[in-house]
Structure formats: structure tokens, C-alpha cells
Amino acid sequence: MLEVLVISISNPLLIGIYDNNNLIEEYKCEGKTSDLLPSLFEELLKKYDLKRLNYVNTPGSYMAIKVAYIFLKTISITKNIPFRACSGFEFNENSAIKALGKKYFIQVNGEVKVDFLEKDSIIRDFKLPKCIKNINFNKETLPIYNLPAV
């Protein structure tokens, strides 16, 4: 089964094409999610018969998450393709993820907190996994906001 994974919560935008859970093609693009997704998906939908859409819905750039959600949800509805979501911590070795200012999202015992990092903290880049079989995808695809209202 052909499916796509979109990681839009930081730069570069990462998109992976998976066949039977195994990565067969990847795209890394610098720029705004709103500028990149339409042209990339125009190409992908011509090239592949996608059977499932996956994306990261938390935590990270709220605007990128919103744009990706609306874009992918629209494709899911119009083309009748199942849609799933997962946490960004699945793709950066559970490392801290940039939040606001000098604060970062940190996952502790399955709970996401926002805090300053200790000086010796290591921040890992996001990577598309070679296989998505063991990723914790969820059918609840709405963006999850981890920051309190301002």
C-alpha cells in the first residue's frame, strides 16, 4: 500500500513516500509549508496512487500544522483517502522541539511540557524513518496545541 508521511513542524519540510511501510522516496524542501505542499502534492498525486495520508499534528510550528491539516484533510475528503496523525517526537529520537522564544516542547513520561532547555541538552533533527510499521499513528487528526492561550 502506498502512503505519504508529512513532517511540516520545522524546516525543512519532510515528505516520505512509503510502500508497504518502507520508505521508497523522500523530499526535503526549505520554505513555507503553504507554498510547498500544493506543488509537491500535485506532483505526488500524478505519480502515485496514494492509499493513506499521514502527518505530524503536534508539537511544533502551529501555522505549519494548521496548513498541513487543512490541506491534507481536504485531499482526504475529496479523494476518499484515509488520514492519520502522530507526534513529532516519533521522528527526532524524542528530542526537544522548538516552541516559543527560548522555550521548547519536551516529552516526559508521555506528557508534553513547555520549558527552557538545560545547557547540555541535545536537539536532534527530524528524520523520515525507513519503516513506519511501528509508528504510533492515530485516527484523531486535529492539530494538538500544547501551549496555553495567550
N, C-alpha and C positions, 0 to 999 in steps of 0.2 A: 504494500500500500504506500502510495506517495503522499508525503505530508511536508509541511513547511513549519519552521520554528523562527519566530521573530523576536530578537532581543533589542528593544529600542530604548532601554532605560539609561543608556550612556552612549558616548561617541567612541568608536564608530558603531553605526547601526550594523547588527549582525543578522544575517538571514541564512538559514541552512535548509537544504532540501534533503529529505530522508526517504529512503526506500526500504520498507520492512525494518524500520527503526535505525537503519545505518546511514550515516552521512554520505551523500554522493556528490553534493556540490555546495559551496559556500560563497557568500557575498559579504564583503566588508566595505561599508560606504561612509565617508565622512560627510556630515551635513545635517540638515534638519529632517526629522522623520517625515514631516508633512510634505517636504519637497521630494524625498527619495522613494517613499512607498508606492505612490501611483505609477511611476515609470518602471520601477522594478517589478511590480506585480503585473503590469501589462505584459512584460516580457515572460514572467514565470507562468502566467495563465495560458499563454500561447504555447509555451514549451512543454509544460507538464499538465497532466490530468490529476490535479491535487484532490485528495480524498479527505484531508483533515488539515485544519489550521491550528497552530499553537503559538502562544505569545507569553511574554513575561508581563504580569499585571501588578507587580509590586516588588520591592520599593524602588524608587529612583525618580527620574525626571517625570513630574506629573503631566506636563504638556505632552511629552513623547508617549506616555502610557495612554492618555486620553485619545490622542490622534491614532495610535495603533489600534486601540479598542474599536473606535468608531469605524475606521477603515476596514479592519478585518471582520467585524460584526456585519457590516454591510455586504461584504463578499460572502460571508457565511449564509446570510439570509437569501441573497439574490441567486446564489449558485447551489443552495441547499448542501453546504459542506459543513460537517461537524466542527466545532470550535472549542478549544480548551485553553486553560491558563495555568501558570505556575509561578513560583517565586524566583526572583533573580539570584537568590543565594544558591540555587541549584547549579549556577553556571560560573561562579567565581570562587569556588572552594570555600563557601560560607564566609567570605571575607567581608569587611565593612563596605558599604555602598554610600557614595556621596549623597548628603541630604541637603541641608540649607546652611549657607555660610561655612563655618568650620566644623559643623556637626555632620555625623554620619549615622546611617542606619546600621544597627548591629543586631544580630540574631543571637539570643541567649535562651537556651532550653526551649526552642520553638517560638519564642516571643520576640517580636521586633521592637527595639528600643531606639531612641534617638539620643546620641550623646557625643561628646568630644572623644577623640581617639587618644590612647596613650602614645607616648613618643616612639616606642619601639614597635608599633602596630604595622603590619604588612598589609597593603591593599593589593589584591590580585585583580588582574584584568578579566573581563568576561570572555568565555570561550565557548564555541559551539561544541558540544560533546560528539564524539564519534558514533555513539549509540544513544538513543533516547528511551530505550526499553525500561530503564529503572528510574526515570524522571517522575516526580510526583505531580502529574497533571491533574487538574480539577475542572469539572464542567461548569463551575461558577466562574464566569469570565469577567465580571465587572471589575474595574480598577479598584485596588485596595489602597486607601490613603492612610498612611501611618503617622502623619503629622496632625496635631490639633489645629482647629480653625484659628486664624489669626485675629 
